């Protein structure tokens, strides 16, 4: 091969240096290519107690690990020679439009994760054209969320509390503020044992110990934000002091019953969905009662450890009741392909909780925008690779759920997980 000295002009053309981005937040977020990347950034920037509240689950965290493993244990079956130059990710969900088949899930104590809190989530959801859910244990009031996102779709998640009048008042306030869907939560008669929170002494307001002070030293920005922004305001609780377990137990009631459901149903003028369905039998029961939808959820693994995996339950529920009610699903979703797989197996939509909070902790509102952007890009790419032009073209034939967990001595029961 003949050698020659490089032409300086050609060399300059080959060596194009990237213009440095002086905005640290934008630079940080642009480096995140996955939700796991956002999680790693969030862990660096957030005190341990607040991060672990988001990241953790109940007891041994088995339910959460199984839920995430279930999405990893998916085999896709693409169709080829399809025109997927453009795909449509939009659909109607619970009587209104959604630009993507996912919504932001309700999360509690959100402004403790990062002070922009629910306003960041609701603003990002409005901009992306997807619904936002406010928790009973949210740290921004119903009215303030509406003021911040008057055009966005807003859902409210309800705990039936010991003082029933408080729950009734929340229902009326949410309806008056323009929330169109109520998530009646049924999997929380008591708070789950969230051991990370107990070990961290996580409380509201945060309790300072030698450990928390040491943990705060490399994260001064979090404490600056926390100490220089308005005091936390809960959507429902009149008392904001105590451990997380105490606050949760004050918002939950082990006597909750079908009678409570009927009372709330009479008060609520919009769409009513049941959040926390974990068996096929309960899915049938609530569908027979005529609710507008059900959400297959084990509360992100934060209540009963070793609870059923919602994604495993989905196919059987979709076959039995999918034609009669709208099915949502949460728990364990960390990738757009997880969402595509859920839709293919019968979910009308999905909800993201931790993924949204990782983005929030990584960069506030811009971090939530990045979460939605990452998931949306993954959904579009997965649909194109599967050969699906619209969400309605996704079907069970596109997905095989590979099995790790089968009932002992009952291999034939595998059909319930397909």
N, C-alpha and C positions, 0 to 999 in steps of 0.2 A: 504494500500500500504506500502510495506516495504521500510523504509528510510535507506540511507547509506551516509557516507561522500564521496564527489566526489574524484575520482582518480586524483591527481595532473597532471599526464601525459595526461589523457583525457581532463582535463580542459584546458590545454595549447593548445591542438589540436582544441578545440572549440573556443578559444579566439585568432583568428588570426587578428592581427592589420594590417591595410592597410599602406603600405609604403608611407610616406608623399612625395608629389611632390613639390620640391623646386622651380620649374619654375612657377611663378605667372600667366603668360599668359596662359600656358597650363592648369594649374589648374582651372583658370577662365573659359576657354572655355569648358573644359570637364564637368563642372557642368551644362552647357547649354544643355538641352534635347529637346528644341523646339525653333522655331524662336522667339516666345514671350520671352523666356529666354534671347536670344541674344539681343533683343530689350531692355530689362531691364538693361542689362550690358552696352549697348551702351548709354543709357540715363544717367547712373551714370558717364560715362567716358568722355562725350562730352559736350562742352558748349551748353547752351540752344539754341542759334541762329542756330548753325550748326545742332544740333539734330532736331530742329523743322522744318528746311528746308527739311530734309529727311522725317520726320514723318507726316508733315502736308499736307494739300490739299487746294483746293480753297474755299473761303468764309466760309459757315457753315460746310464744309467737309461732306456734305450729300452723295455725290457720292461715296466717299471712304467707308463710313460706310455701305452703301447699298451693295457695291461690296463684302465686307467681310461677311456681313450677308448672301448674296446669297450662298456663299460657305458653310456657317454653315447650311443653310437650304437645305441640301442634305441628302437624304435617300439612302443608298446603298442596293443592292439586290445581295447577294453572291450566287455563285454556289458551291455546295459541292461535296465531293468525287472526286476531281480533283487532279492530281499529280502536285503539285506546289513546289516540292523539290528544283526546280531551276526556276527562271523566267528571261526573257530577256527584259531589259528595253531600248534597243537600237533601233534606226530606222533612216532611211534617211530623212533628213530635208533640203529642198531647195538645193538639188543636192549634199549634203555631209553627212557624218556620224555624229550622235550625240549619245553619250552613254546613255543619259537620255532624256526624252521628255521635257526638259526645257533648255533655254539659259539665259545668263545674259543680262538684259535689258540695254539700254542706259540711263545713268544718268549724269546730269550736275553738275559742281562744285565739283567733287568727291573728290579731294584731300583736300578740306576744311573739309570733314567728317573725314578723317584720311589720313595722308600724303603719304601713300603707294598708295592710289588712284586706278586709272585704271590699273596700273601695277599689283597690288595685284589681282584684279578681273580677268584680262586676264590670269595671271599665274595660278590661281586656276582653271579657265575654261579649259585651255590647259591640265593641269594635270588630270582633270576629264573627258576630252574628250567631252566637250560641247562647243557651240559657245559663243563668247563674243561680245557684241555690244558697240561701242564707239559713244558717243554723239557728235554732233556739238559743244555743250557746255561742252565737256569734258576738263579736266585739264591736259591732257597728249597728245602730238601730235600724229598724225597718224603714223608717221615714228618711234617714240619711242615705240609705242605699238607693231609694227611689229618687231622691234629689240629685244624686250623683249620676244615675243612669236612667233618666226618664223614658228613654226609648228602648232600653234593653229588656229582654224577657227575664222575669224574675220568679223564682220558685221559693217557697218557704218550707223548711223542715220543722215539724212540730213534735216535741215531746209532750206527752200528757203528764202534767205535774201534779204533785200532791194537792196543791191549791188549784182546783179545776178552773176557778175564775180567771187565774193568770193565763192558762192555756186558751180559754175562750176569748180573752181580750187580745191575745196575740193573733188569733185567727181573724178577728174583726179588723185589727190594725193592718194585717197583711192584705186583706181583701180591699180595704179602703185605699191602700198605697199602690194598688195596681199589680200585685203579684197574681199570676194566673194559675199556678199549680201549687197544691199543698201535699207535702210528703208526710204522711201519717206514719210515724216510726214505731215498730212493734217489737223490736228485738232488744229493748233496754229496760226490762223491769227493775234491774239494779245495774250499777256500774260494774264493768269487767275489772279484773285485777291487773292493772297496768303496772307491772313491776318496775319498769325503768323509771316511771314517774315517782314511785315510792322511794326508790334508791336515790334518786336525784333530789328528793325533797321539793319537788316541783309544786309551787303554790302560786296563788294570786292574792296580793302582789308577790313578786319573787322574794324569797327569803335569802338574805345574804349570809353566807357562811364562808369559812376560809376557802373551801373548795370552789364556791361560785365566784369569789373574788379572783382566785388564781385563774379560773377558767375565763374570766372576763378580760384579763390583761391583754391578750392578743386580739381582742374583739371590741375595741373601744367604740367603734362606730355603732354597734348594736345598742350599747348602753346610752350613748349620746342620743340616738333616735328615741329610745324608750323614755328617757328622762326629760326630753325637750318637746314632746308631743302630748296631745290631750290625754287625760286619764282614760283608761279602758272603760268603755260603756257596753254593757251586755244588752242583747236584744230582748231579754226577758227577766234576768235575775235582778232582784232589788238588792241582794247582798252579793258583793264581789270578792269577799275575803275567804280564805281557807285553802285547804289542799284541793287538788283537782278531783280526787275521789269524793270529798265532801260536797263540792259544787255539783258534780254529776249526780250524786245521790239525791241532792235537793231538787233536781229537775226531773227525776224519774220516780215512778210509782209502781210497785209490784202488784197493785190491784187493778191495773189497766185491763179493760175488757171490751167485748164487742159492743156493749152499751155505750162506751165512750166513743167508739167509732161512729155509731149512729148519731150521737149528739153533735160531734164535730162535722159530720156529713150534712147535718141540717143547718149548720152555721156557715158552711163554706160554699160560695157561689161558683167557684171555678172547678178545674180538674182536680180529682182526688186520687192519689196513688198511695199504695201501701209499701213502705220501705222496710226491708228486713225479712222478706219471705225466704225460708230456707228448706222447705219441703214441697214436694209435688202436691201433697194433700192440702196444704195451706194455700198454695197457688190456686187450686181448684175452688176452695172455699171462698176466697176473696173475689175470684172471677164470677162465681155464682151470685155473690152479693152485688155485682154490678159496678164495682169501682172502675175508674178509668184506666188504671194501670197498676202493675206491681213492679217492685224493684228487687231482684234477687241479690241479696247482700248479707254478709255476715259482719257488717259494720267494720270492714277493713281488718278483720281479725282482732278487733279491739274489745269484743264482748266475751262470747263463749269460745275458748280455745278448743281446737279439734272440731269446730263446726263444719257443716258441709261446705264444699267449694262451690261458689255460685256458678262458675263456668262449667263445672261438671254437671250441675243440675239443669243448666239452660236447655239442652236439646229436648229432654223429656218434657219440660214445662212448655216449651214452644210447640211441641207436637200436640199437647193436650189442650192448651188454652190460648195459644198464640193467635188464633183466628178471632178470639173474643175479647181480648184486652191487649194493651200495649205493655211490652216487657222491657224493663231496663235492667242493667246489671252493673255492679261495681266490684271492687276488691281485687287488687293485684295488677291493675292495668298500668303498664310502664312503657308501652310502645304502641304506635299506630297500628301495627300488625295485630296486636291483641284486640283492638277495637274492631278491625276488619273481621277477625275470626268470630267474635261475638255476634256481629251483625249477620254473618253467613249462617250461624247456627240458630238464628231466630230473635236476637235482641233488636228492638226498635232503636235503641240508643244505649249509650253507656255513660257512666259518671266517673270523673277523675278527681281524686282528693289529694293524696300525697304528691302526685306529679305536679299539681298546681302549686302546692305549698313549697315544694323544692324550688320551683321557679321564683316564687315570692321571696323566699329567704335568700336566693342567689342574687336577686336584683330588683326587688319591688315590682312595680307595675310592668316595667320592661322585662323582668324575669318571667312574669306570667304570660306576657305576649310571646316570649321565646318558647315557653312550654307549649302553647297552642300552635305556634309555628312549626315546632319539631314534630308534634303529633300529626298535624295536618299534612305535612310533607310525607311522613311515613305512610299515612292512609292512602294518599294519592299514588305514591310509588307502588305500594302493595297491590292496590286495585289494578293498576296498569299491568303489573307483572302477572296477576291472576287472569287478566283478560276481561275484567269487569268494567263496563262503561258507567254503570249506575249502581247505587247501593242495592236496588231491587234485583240486580243480576247476581248478587252474592247469594249463594245457597249452600246447604249442608254438604253437597258434593265437593265443594272447594276445600273442605276441612276434614281431617281425621284427628281425633283426640287420642293420642298415644297413652297407654295406661300404665301407671306405676302402682296405683292403689286399687286393689280389688277386695271385696269382702271375702274373708277366709272361707274356703269351701263353697263359694257361690260365684264361680267365674261366669256363669250364665247371666249374672246380674249386670254384666258390663254394658248391656244395652241401655241402662239408665244413665250412663255417662257419655253416650254418643249423641 
